[in-house]
Amino acid sequence: MLGECHAHIIMDGKNYKAAVSLHKNGVADGPIREHLEAWQQAGVTFVRDGGDALGVSVRARELAPEYGIDYRTPVFAIHKKGHYGGIVGHAFCDRKEYRELVLRAKREGADFIKIMISGIMEFDQFGVLNEEGLAGEEIREMIETAHDMGMKVMAHGNGNGPVRAAIEAGLDTLEHGNYLEQDTLDMLAESHTIWVPTLAPTGNLLGTGRYPDEEVEKILRRQMNCIRHVFDKGGRLGLGSDAGAWMVPHGQGLLDEYAWMKQAVGPENTAELDQRLSASEKWIKKEMKR
């Protein structure tokens, strides 16, 4: 079984606030073990977390070997104050504060740095994000600062402008990457950046009634077409479900993600897809660690 390259163990796939509240008086091992067991039962032996502000993913890394799982975490994600990202980390206001957060993550044992460079999708309206994202120059500085400090970078990014800037700056792994234009998709395919497109949080919404299926279907199909384009161009793809997001349970979410990915590239390309996903996972295991 391929590894889970994008997860949030602090979340439970059902109710974010309720899941986080379990750790309000200190990290609780019970929910962590429950999720680790779900991955174990699904045959998952590698997990890369997206971080959190309460130390849950760090504790998960400590417990994971009991379940035969190699666990990686950025400890927490880093976002600019006033922008999306507070649910998974800490904020900075200027370059100095950003650098201090990178240093803090390193001190606390981060395997890599995670940055937030854009908002998220509005699932009830195709083509809309809840914010445009950071300026290109700021994104470049964030990635280069982390690289200069010896850390690889995972970036939550949607929208053409922020993602293009991140790729140009040498981003290591791109998470989500919705609403990219063809020139940016071509750049992505030609770069060393690994794209983890997280289809499950969108695809698994279909039929739930939470958002209009017509809009969700548009978002999903566009992302799948973009994946096929990058795949056909020889780009690097990674498998990550955003486990813990609503309707994306730990363990099963990865199986769902893999099914959506196979559909995106075409079942006739499964063998080639598996080779690329495996190669990306091997790179992440080797390079994105303490």
HUNOR-V573875 format. One record per residue. N is the residue number from 1. RES is the residue in three letters. SS is DSSP state (alpha for helix, beta for strand, coil for the rest). OMEGA is omega as a letter, one per 40 degrees, with the letter a starting at -180 (none if undefined). NEAR is the number of other C-alpha atoms within 12 Angstrom. Layout:
BEGIN
n->{N | N}
res->{RES | RES}
ss->{SS | SS}
omega->{OMEGA | OMEGA}
near->{NEAR | NEAR}
END
This chain:
BEGIN
n->{1 | 2 | 3 | 4 | 5 | 6 | 7 | 8 | 9 | 10 | 11 | 12 | 13 | 14 | 15 | 16 | 17 | 18 | 19 | 20 | 21 | 22 | 23 | 24 | 25 | 26 | 27 | 28 | 29 | 30 | 31 | 32 | 33 | 34 | 35 | 36 | 37 | 38 | 39 | 40 | 41 | 42 | 43 | 44 | 45 | 46 | 47 | 48 | 49 | 50 | 51 | 52 | 53 | 54 | 55 | 56 | 57 | 58 | 59 | 60 | 61 | 62 | 63 | 64 | 65 | 66 | 67 | 68 | 69 | 70 | 71 | 72 | 73 | 74 | 75 | 76 | 77 | 78 | 79 | 80 | 81 | 82 | 83 | 84 | 85 | 86 | 87 | 88 | 89 | 90 | 91 | 92 | 93 | 94 | 95 | 96 | 97 | 98 | 99 | 100 | 101 | 102 | 103 | 104 | 105 | 106 | 107 | 108 | 109 | 110 | 111 | 112 | 113 | 114 | 115 | 116 | 117 | 118 | 119 | 120 | 121 | 122 | 123 | 124 | 125 | 126 | 127 | 128 | 129 | 130 | 131 | 132 | 133 | 134 | 135 | 136 | 137 | 138 | 139 | 140 | 141 | 142 | 143 | 144 | 145 | 146 | 147 | 148 | 149 | 150 | 151 | 152 | 153 | 154 | 155 | 156 | 157 | 158 | 159 | 160 | 161 | 162 | 163 | 164 | 165 | 166 | 167 | 168 | 169 | 170 | 171 | 172 | 173 | 174 | 175 | 176 | 177 | 178 | 179 | 180 | 181 | 182 | 183 | 184 | 185 | 186 | 187 | 188 | 189 | 190 | 191 | 192 | 193 | 194 | 195 | 196 | 197 | 198 | 199 | 200 | 201 | 202 | 203 | 204 | 205 | 206 | 207 | 208 | 209 | 210 | 211 | 212 | 213 | 214 | 215 | 216 | 217 | 218 | 219 | 220 | 221 | 222 | 223 | 224 | 225 | 226 | 227 | 228 | 229 | 230 | 231 | 232 | 233 | 234 | 235 | 236 | 237 | 238 | 239 | 240 | 241 | 242 | 243 | 244 | 245 | 246 | 247 | 248 | 249 | 250 | 251 | 252 | 253 | 254 | 255 | 256 | 257 | 258 | 259 | 260 | 261 | 262 | 263 | 264 | 265 | 266 | 267 | 268 | 269 | 270 | 271 | 272 | 273 | 274 | 275 | 276 | 277 | 278 | 279 | 280 | 281 | 282 | 283 | 284 | 285 | 286 | 287 | 288 | 289 | 290}
res->{MET | LEU | GLY | GLU | CYS | HIS | ALA | HIS | ILE | ILE | MET | ASP | GLY | LYS | ASN | TYR | LYS | ALA | ALA | VAL | SER | LEU | HIS | LYS | ASN | GLY | VAL | ALA | ASP | GLY | PRO | ILE | ARG | GLU | HIS | LEU | GLU | ALA | TRP | GLN | GLN | ALA | GLY | VAL | THR | PHE | VAL | ARG | ASP | GLY | GLY | ASP | ALA | LEU | GLY | VAL | SER | VAL | ARG | ALA | ARG | GLU | LEU | ALA | PRO | GLU | TYR | GLY | ILE | ASP | TYR | ARG | THR | PRO | VAL | PHE | ALA | ILE | HIS | LYS | LYS | GLY | HIS | TYR | GLY | GLY | ILE | VAL | GLY | HIS | ALA | PHE | CYS | ASP | ARG | LYS | GLU | TYR | ARG | GLU | LEU | VAL | LEU | ARG | ALA | LYS | ARG | GLU | GLY | ALA | ASP | PHE | ILE | LYS | ILE | MET | ILE | SER | GLY | ILE | MET | GLU | PHE | ASP | GLN | PHE | GLY | VAL | LEU | ASN | GLU | GLU | GLY | LEU | ALA | GLY | GLU | GLU | ILE | ARG | GLU | MET | ILE | GLU | THR | ALA | HIS | ASP | MET | GLY | MET | LYS | VAL | MET | ALA | HIS | GLY | ASN | GLY | ASN | GLY | PRO | VAL | ARG | ALA | ALA | ILE | GLU | ALA | GLY | LEU | ASP | THR | LEU | GLU | HIS | GLY | ASN | TYR | LEU | GLU | GLN | ASP | THR | LEU | ASP | MET | LEU | ALA | GLU | SER | HIS | THR | ILE | TRP | VAL | PRO | THR | LEU | ALA | PRO | THR | GLY | ASN | LEU | LEU | GLY | THR | GLY | ARG | TYR | PRO | ASP | GLU | GLU | VAL | GLU | LYS | ILE | LEU | ARG | ARG | GLN | MET | ASN | CYS | ILE | ARG | HIS | VAL | PHE | ASP | LYS | GLY | GLY | ARG | LEU | GLY | LEU | GLY | SER | ASP | ALA | GLY | ALA | TRP | MET | VAL | PRO | HIS | GLY | GLN | GLY | LEU | LEU | ASP | GLU | TYR | ALA | TRP | MET | LYS | GLN | ALA | VAL | GLY | PRO | GLU | ASN | THR | ALA | GLU | LEU | ASP | GLN | ARG | LEU | SER | ALA | SER | GLU | LYS | TRP | ILE | LYS | LYS | GLU | MET | LYS | ARG}
ss->{coil | coil | coil | beta | beta | beta | beta | coil | coil | coil | coil | coil | coil | coil | coil | alpha | alpha | alpha | alpha | alpha | alpha | coil | coil | coil | coil | coil | coil | coil | alpha | alpha | alpha | alpha | alpha | alpha | alpha | alpha | alpha | alpha | alpha | alpha | alpha | coil | coil | coil | coil | beta | beta | beta | beta | coil | coil | coil | coil | coil | coil | alpha | alpha | alpha | alpha | alpha | alpha | alpha | alpha | alpha | alpha | alpha | alpha | coil | coil | beta | beta | beta | coil | coil | coil | coil | beta | beta | beta | beta | coil | coil | coil | coil | coil | alpha | alpha | alpha | beta | beta | beta | beta | coil | coil | alpha | alpha | alpha | alpha | alpha | alpha | alpha | alpha | alpha | alpha | alpha | alpha | alpha | coil | coil | coil | coil | coil | beta | beta | beta | beta | coil | coil | coil | coil | beta | coil | coil | coil | coil | coil | coil | coil | beta | coil | coil | coil | coil | coil | coil | alpha | alpha | alpha | alpha | alpha | alpha | alpha | alpha | alpha | alpha | alpha | alpha | alpha | coil | coil | coil | coil | beta | beta | beta | beta | beta | coil | coil | alpha | alpha | alpha | alpha | alpha | alpha | alpha | alpha | alpha | coil | coil | coil | coil | beta | beta | beta | beta | coil | coil | coil | coil | coil | alpha | alpha | alpha | alpha | alpha | alpha | alpha | alpha | alpha | coil | coil | coil | beta | beta | beta | coil | coil | coil | alpha | alpha | alpha | alpha | coil | coil | coil | coil | coil | coil | coil | coil | coil | alpha | alpha | alpha | alpha | alpha | alpha | alpha | alpha | alpha | alpha | alpha | alpha | alpha | alpha | alpha | alpha | alpha | alpha | alpha | alpha | coil | coil | coil | beta | beta | coil | coil | coil | coil | coil | beta | coil | coil | coil | coil | coil | coil | coil | coil | alpha | alpha | alpha | alpha | alpha | alpha | alpha | alpha | alpha | alpha | alpha | alpha | alpha | alpha | coil | alpha | alpha | alpha | alpha | alpha | alpha | alpha | alpha | alpha | alpha | alpha | alpha | alpha | alpha | alpha | alpha | alpha | alpha | alpha | alpha | alpha | coil | coil | coil}
omega->{i | a | i | a | i | a | i | a | i | a | a | i | a | a | a | a | i | a | a | a | i | a | a | i | a | a | a | a | a | i | i | a | i | a | i | i | i | i | i | a | i | i | a | a | i | i | i | a | i | i | i | a | a | i | a | a | i | i | i | i | i | a | a | a | i | a | i | a | i | a | i | i | i | a | i | i | a | i | i | a | a | a | a | i | a | a | a | a | a | a | i | i | a | a | a | a | i | a | i | i | i | i | i | i | i | i | a | i | i | i | a | i | i | i | i | a | a | i | a | a | i | a | i | a | a | i | a | i | a | i | a | a | a | i | a | a | i | i | i | a | a | a | a | i | i | i | a | i | i | a | i | a | i | a | i | a | i | i | a | a | a | a | i | i | a | i | i | a | i | i | a | i | i | i | i | i | i | i | i | i | a | a | i | i | i | i | i | a | a | a | i | a | i | a | i | a | i | i | a | a | i | a | a | i | a | i | a | a | a | i | i | a | a | i | i | i | i | a | a | a | i | a | i | i | i | i | a | i | i | i | a | i | i | a | a | a | i | a | i | a | a | a | a | i | a | i | i | a | i | a | a | i | i | i | i | a | a | i | i | i | i | i | a | a | a | a | i | a | a | a | i | i | a | a | a | i | i | i | i | i | i | i | a | i | a | a | a | a | i | none}
near->{22 | 32 | 41 | 51 | 49 | 47 | 48 | 49 | 55 | 51 | 38 | 34 | 31 | 19 | 18 | 24 | 18 | 15 | 27 | 31 | 19 | 22 | 26 | 16 | 11 | 15 | 25 | 25 | 25 | 20 | 28 | 35 | 29 | 24 | 38 | 44 | 29 | 30 | 36 | 28 | 20 | 26 | 23 | 32 | 30 | 37 | 47 | 47 | 48 | 50 | 49 | 36 | 31 | 29 | 37 | 41 | 45 | 34 | 32 | 39 | 34 | 23 | 26 | 34 | 20 | 17 | 27 | 21 | 31 | 32 | 42 | 45 | 49 | 48 | 44 | 43 | 42 | 46 | 42 | 30 | 21 | 18 | 26 | 31 | 33 | 23 | 26 | 35 | 35 | 34 | 30 | 26 | 18 | 16 | 24 | 15 | 20 | 32 | 29 | 22 | 34 | 42 | 27 | 23 | 34 | 26 | 18 | 21 | 27 | 38 | 38 | 44 | 51 | 47 | 57 | 49 | 49 | 41 | 34 | 30 | 32 | 23 | 29 | 23 | 19 | 26 | 27 | 22 | 24 | 20 | 24 | 26 | 36 | 34 | 24 | 25 | 21 | 26 | 37 | 30 | 27 | 43 | 40 | 30 | 29 | 38 | 25 | 18 | 22 | 21 | 31 | 38 | 45 | 50 | 49 | 43 | 44 | 41 | 36 | 33 | 30 | 37 | 47 | 40 | 34 | 47 | 40 | 25 | 31 | 32 | 41 | 39 | 45 | 49 | 43 | 44 | 46 | 46 | 38 | 35 | 26 | 22 | 19 | 30 | 37 | 25 | 31 | 40 | 28 | 24 | 27 | 23 | 38 | 45 | 49 | 44 | 46 | 45 | 48 | 43 | 39 | 44 | 40 | 35 | 28 | 26 | 16 | 15 | 15 | 18 | 23 | 20 | 23 | 21 | 26 | 32 | 26 | 25 | 36 | 35 | 27 | 27 | 41 | 34 | 28 | 35 | 44 | 31 | 29 | 37 | 35 | 23 | 20 | 26 | 32 | 41 | 50 | 46 | 51 | 51 | 47 | 46 | 44 | 42 | 35 | 29 | 33 | 36 | 37 | 46 | 41 | 33 | 41 | 44 | 33 | 31 | 39 | 36 | 27 | 34 | 40 | 27 | 25 | 33 | 32 | 22 | 17 | 12 | 18 | 21 | 14 | 22 | 34 | 27 | 20 | 29 | 33 | 27 | 22 | 32 | 35 | 24 | 23 | 40 | 28 | 17 | 20 | 33 | 29 | 23}
END
